Amino acid sequence: MSRFLLVVLPLQGHLYPMLAIGQELARAGHDVVWCGPENVLRPLVGPDATVHPTGTRAYRRYEETGMAGVRAMWDGYLIPFTRFTLGPVDEAVLEHKPDVVVTEQYALAGALVAHRHGVPWATLCTGTLELTPPEDLVGFDDYLAGKMAQAVAMAGLSDEPIDPRFSPHLVIALMTPGLVGDSVLPDRCVLTGAALGIRPNAPDFPWHLWDPDRRHVLVTVGTLVGHMVGDFYDRAAAVLAPMADEVQAVFVTSGVAAESFPDNAITAELVPMLDLMPKLDAVVCHAGGAVNEALTFGVPMVVAPVRAEQVALARQVARSGAGVEVSILDVTVAELDTAVRAVLDEPDYRRHARRIGAEFAAAGGAAAAAAHLVELASRT
């Protein structure tokens, strides 16, 4: 059996896929050590798992979009997070002596420390931005090259050619050809589809309010961009309220006041996504982690991206035929109504969503990702 050190980015959409892969490795009998904030990891990995703590670095909310948002993300959170975690990750590698370090793509400290100690490492790409950036992000490559040089210098590796976003050993991308199309990906990149596992912290849901005789539409903008969506929930409510006879809406509130939602809607601060998805007829979302969850179950979407990483994924969903992309700030009630009715009533959207879901299943998900990691460990 092999020992794996999993270095996480403690944000929900980035953490859940790593959790699923870690569960598969542990189930196969491998030794899995986690590196990240213990207060975040412990409820997910349980009391018996080994957690090497990094301490907690608060996530700084920002309101910029496009390239300005990319800069705010890197300058305001990811580079400081890398600096904050370099020491604890170094301690974890020295103490636990992993055969392979598995690092979420934005948890750069894992890559930098593994490279410094000569330990093979694998990158997990939970999103698509770095692999397939939108063409209208002018200056993206040059800016990121500068950020990578800054991160490498922080780790004392400035004389070595390394891009800590992409492992030279293995890059795992949670997508399939139906999403990436003809995009050129690194030879070392494998496509595994969505990595979904057991989520011990899944919230309760008011199932007693569920109407099995109506179709169901979930509306969610996740937990990090609710302050950037304007009155999008009001517009979504204006679309769904008149459909009440045939459609029951479920709103993830994201701090929005209760009066914004239709009287007949189910509202909750959080929902058990993997329990809810198989029962849904459509999802309206910001093109975050809900995309892979919806596609796994063949649910078509209206995607309203906010930030650059969400724009990249939203365009892939629209190109695949599994959904309709709209502007979260500018879409009118009439336009949003047309989009929601399209994914509900036009069968091609569900057909394409199910096609991607079948690709996900064939790609193997978390089990396939774990198998690639085991194979990498066997080569060390």
PyMOL commands that set and color helices and strands:
alter all, ss='L'
color gray80, all
select helices_A, chain A and resi 12-27+38-45+66-96+108-117+140-154+177-180+207-209+226-228+232-243+258-260+273-279+290-296+308-320+333-345+347-363+365-378
alter helices_A, ss='H'
color red, helices_A
select strands_A, chain A and resi 3-7+31-36+50-53+100-104+121-125+170-173+189-191+215-220+247-252+266-268+282-285+301-303+323-325
alter strands_A, ss='S'
color yellow, strands_A
deselect
rebuild
show_as cartoon
